[in-house]
């Protein structure tokens, strides 16, 4: 029984390591995707709301893809701790994103501030604190949904 528990824990640790590696590889791709969406918007002269629209589109797709990846990993949560409905495995998976939103938003705001094409649109060229906080609120809604979906999946893995 004890060796079975170690095997499950090692399997889960391996799955988490694979997911962390996946997310590490995805982060620069998400930034590139943002650049592409911004370029498309600028070529179509769709700058109004492009900061919010593109940040949310990139992150939603990134979270959706991450969930698909998680579902391909052979987790076994039968030996994992669950506290108030949240699996320890979920916490460990979500930690792969620690600091990314702040890093991503700094990148995006910098892209906007250095864009000559956006210089005639002050709300988009230099998003103010209110606009950035509004986007952060929308990101939080996406994150909550993603985290709940991850937790629901992990809890089913037995």
N, C-alpha and C positions, 0 to 999 in steps of 0.2 A: 504494500500500500504506500509506504513512504517513498519508494523509488518511482512509483506512478505519479505521486505529487510533484517530485522533482522534475520528472519528465514533462509534466504539464506546465510547470513554472518555466522551465527552460524553453519549451515550445513558445509560450507566450512572450518570453523575453526576446526570442529570435524574431517573432512577428513584429514586436514593437520596434526592434532595431531596423528591420526592413522598412517599416513605415516611416521611421525617422529619416532614414536614408532617402526614401521616396520624397518626403516633404522638403528635405534639403535640396534635392534636385529640382523640385517644382518651383521653389521661390524665385530664382532668376527667370524662369519661364513665365511666371505670372507677371513679373515686371515687363518682360518683353511683350506679353499679350496686351498689357495696358498701353504701352507705346503704340502698338498696332491699332488698337481701338481709337486712341487719341488721333493718330494720323488719319484714320478713316473719317472720323468726325470733322477734322479740319479740312479735309479734301471735299467734304460734302457741305461745308460751312454750317455744321451743327454744333456750335460751341456752347450754346446755352444749356447749362446743366451737365456738361460733359464730364466734369470732375466727379460728381456724384454718380451719374449713370454708369460710367466706365469702371469706377472703383467697385461698385456693387456687382456689376456684370462679371468682372474678373474674379472677385472673391466668391461669388455664388458658384461659378463654374469650378473654381479651385476646390471649394468645399464638397461639391457634388462628386468631383473626380476622386477626392481623397476618400469619401465614403465608399465609392465603388472599389477602390484599392483595398480598403480595410476589409470589405466583404470577401475579398479573394484570399485573405490570410486565414490560416486554420487555427483561430483562437479557441481556447477551451477555458471558459470562465467558471467551471464548476468548483474550482478550488480558490477562486479570487474573492477577496473581501468586498462586501457591499455595505456601504454606510448611507442610510437615508436614501436608498434607491440609486446611489451612484457607485458604479463599479470602480475598483482600484485600477483596473485595466483602462477604463475610460480616461481617468485622470492622467495616466501615463501616456496614452495616445495623444490627448489634447495638448500635453506639454510640448509636443513637437512644434507647435505654433507659437510658443512663448516669444514675445517680442516682435513677432513678424508684422503685426498690424501697424505698430508704430514705425517700424522700418519701411514698410510699404508706403505709408502715408507721407513720410519724409521724402521718399523717392518721387512720389506722384506730385506733391506740391512743388518740389524742385523742378520737375519737368514742366509744370505749368508756368512757374516763374521765369524760366529761361526760354519760353516759347515766344518768339516774335509774333507768330500768328495769333496768339491770344492777348497780345499787349493792348489791343483796343477793347477788350472785354474784361474790365477790372475784377469782376466777381470770379471769373474763371482763371485769369492770369495770376492773381494773388488772392486765393481763397482766404477769407477772414476766419477768425476763430469761431464765429457763429456757424458759418457754413461747414467748416471742418467738423465741428461738434455734431451738427445735424447728420453728416455722413457717418460719424462714429456711432451715432445712435442706430442708424440703419444697419451698420456692420454688426452691432450687438444683436440685432434681431436675427440676422443671418447666422451668426455664431451660435446663438441659443438653439436655433433649429438644428444646426449641424451637430452640436454637442448632444442634444437629446436623441437624435438619430443614431449617433455613434453609441451612446449608452444603451439604447434599446437593442441595437444589434449585438453588442458585447454580452448583454445579459441573456440573450437567446443562445449564445454559443456554449453548448454543454455537451 
